[in-house]
Amino acid sequence: MIDELPNATTAATEPADSSVMAPAEAAQPSARPDERPVRLLIVGTGGMARQHAEKFGAIPGVTLTAGIDTNPDRLRSFQDTHGIAKGFASVQEALDWGEFDAVTNVTPDAVHYMTTLPFLAAGKHVMCEKPLAANYAHAAEMAQAASLAGVVNMVNLTYRNVPAINEAARLVSEGAIGEVRHFEASYLQSWLTQPAWGEWSTSSTWLWRLSKSHGSTGVLGDVGVHILDFATYAAGSSPTNVSCRLATFPKAPGDRIGEYVLDANDSAVMHLRLSNGATGVVHASRFASGHLNDLTLKLFGTKGGLEVQGSNEKSVLRGSLGEDMLTGTWRDLPAPPVPTNYQRFIAAIRAGTPVLPDFARGAALQKVLDLALASDEARSLDMAV
C-alpha cells in the first residue's frame, strides 16, 4: 500500500466547486421503490468494503456482481461472505469482463486515482471512498474525467448520512441564523491513547495511517476531509483562505515500529475564511482522550446559532434562535432521517441525474487540504485557495 504516485504540485484543469450547493441537496434523488437492476463491482475488499457490501446489498435490485483485490485469499473470503460470484486480480481483468454498471472503490487512499480513471474511461458510474485522491492535481483530473464521461460520480463522505448536518445545512440555506459569521468544528478520536478499537501499535490497519511512506497524510488527510466537508457544507460556503499547524508526537522508540516510520501528523488545526466572510477554526486529533469518534460543529450567525454533535451515525442538532438568543437558551431541534450515500448513489444511477457530494466537491476539499499541508511547512502561512 505504499504510495507510488508522483507528488504532483501543479493543478490540472480546475473542476467546478460544488461546495456551496447545499440548497441543491433537497432536489437530489432520494431512495425510491424503483428496483431496476444495478450490477455493482467492489474494488478493494478490506476494511470499509464490508460496509459497502452490506449497505449496497440491502438495496432492492442491486446485485454485487464481482470484487477486485490483489490479495487472492482476502478476495475469496470476501466473495464467500457476501455471496459474490466473480473475483478479479486487476482492474483490467474486470473491464475485460465488463458485466457491471457501477463501481464502488474502497481501495487505499493512495491508489484511488489509478484505480478509478479506467472505470470512468469505460463509462462506468463510480462511488469512491474519501479522500478522492492523494493530492489536488489527481483529484482535479478525476473530477474532469467524470464530468467528460457523463457518469454518476460520488465521494463517500459518510457524514452526509447524518440527519443533523443535513438539517443544519437546510436551515442555514433558508436564512434561519442569518449571515454566518463564525464557526468551530472538531473531529476527535483517541485511538492513540487507548485500545477501544484495538492495539494500534501491533496492527497494520492502524500503523499505515501513521506513516507517510505508506501513503498517509496523517489525521489531516484521514479525517480532515470529513470535518472540512462537515463544516463548509453546513455553512453553505467555500474556503477562500487557510492556515494550518500540524503536530506529530513521539509514539515509539526512534519513531518507528517495524517497517513503519511514524512520521504522519497526529493533530491538525486549521483557520479558515469562507467566501461568505465567515471565519472559523477546524481541528482534528487522534489524541483526544475521552472521545472515541466525535464530531462537533458550531455555527454562529446574525440571527442565531446552531450546534451539531455527532458520534458515528448518531447525531443531535441544537439551536439558539429568535427570543432564545436573549437568554442564551439552546433547544434540541428535529432532524428528519435522510437516505444514505449508498441509497442516493443508486437512485441517481436509476434516475440519470447527478448526486452530491460529487468528484468536483472531493477535488475542492483536496485543494484546501494540500494548501493546509503547504501552510504548515511555511510556518502556518495564510494561503489563498
DAVEN-V726462 format. One line per field, one symbol per residue. phi: phi as a letter, one per 30 degrees, with the letter a starting at -180 (. if undefined). psi: psi as a letter, one per 30 degrees, with the letter a starting at -180 (. if undefined). burial: 1 if it has 16 or more other ideal C-beta (glycine too) atoms within 10 Angstrom, else 0. A space follows every 10 residues. Layout:
phi=???
psi=???
burial=???
//
This chain:
phi=.ddcddddcc ddeddddcdc ceededcddc dbdecedbcc cccjbchdee ddddddddde jccddabbad cddddddddd dcicdcbbca ddeddddida cbbccbdeed ceddcceddd ddicdbcbdd deadadeddd dddddddddi cdbacddddd ddeddddddd dddcidcidd cbabbbbcbb ddcacecjdd dbbdecdddc bddcjccidd ddceddddde dddddiacdc bbbbbcbbcd baeihabhdc ddcddcbbbc cbccddjdba bbbbaccdej bdaccbbbcc bdblbbbcbb bhccabcbbb bhddddcidc bdcdbdebdd eddddddddd dibdbcdcdd dedddddddd dddddddchi ddcdd
psi=gkjgkkikfk kakklkjgfg heffefflkl klfkgkkkjk kkjkglcfee eeeeeeffkk fkkjellkkf jeeeeeeeee eghkekklfl eeeeeeegil elkkjhllef geeffeeeee fggkkkkkll lelfleeeee eeeeeeeefg lkkkkijfff fjeeeeeeee eefggegbkk ellkkkjklg ffflheglje fgkfeeeffg jefggkgafe eefeeeeeee efeefhllkf kklkklkklk flkghkjbfj kiglkfkkkk kkklfgfkll kklklggikf jeikkkkkkk lfgalkkkkk jbgklkkllj lbffffghkk kkkkjkllll eeeeeeeeee fhllklkaee eeeeeeeeee eeeeeefhhh kkkk.
burial=0010100100 1100101111 1100100110 1000000101 1111110010 0110111010 0111111110 0000100110 0101011100 1001100001 1111111111 1110111111 0101111111 1111111111 1111111010 1111111111 1111111111 1110011001 1010111111 1100000001 1000011111 1101111111 1111111111 1111111110 1111110100 1000001001 1101111111 1111110101 0111111100 1011111111 1001111101 0000101111 1000000000 0010100111 1111111111 1001111111 1111111111 1110110001 00101
//
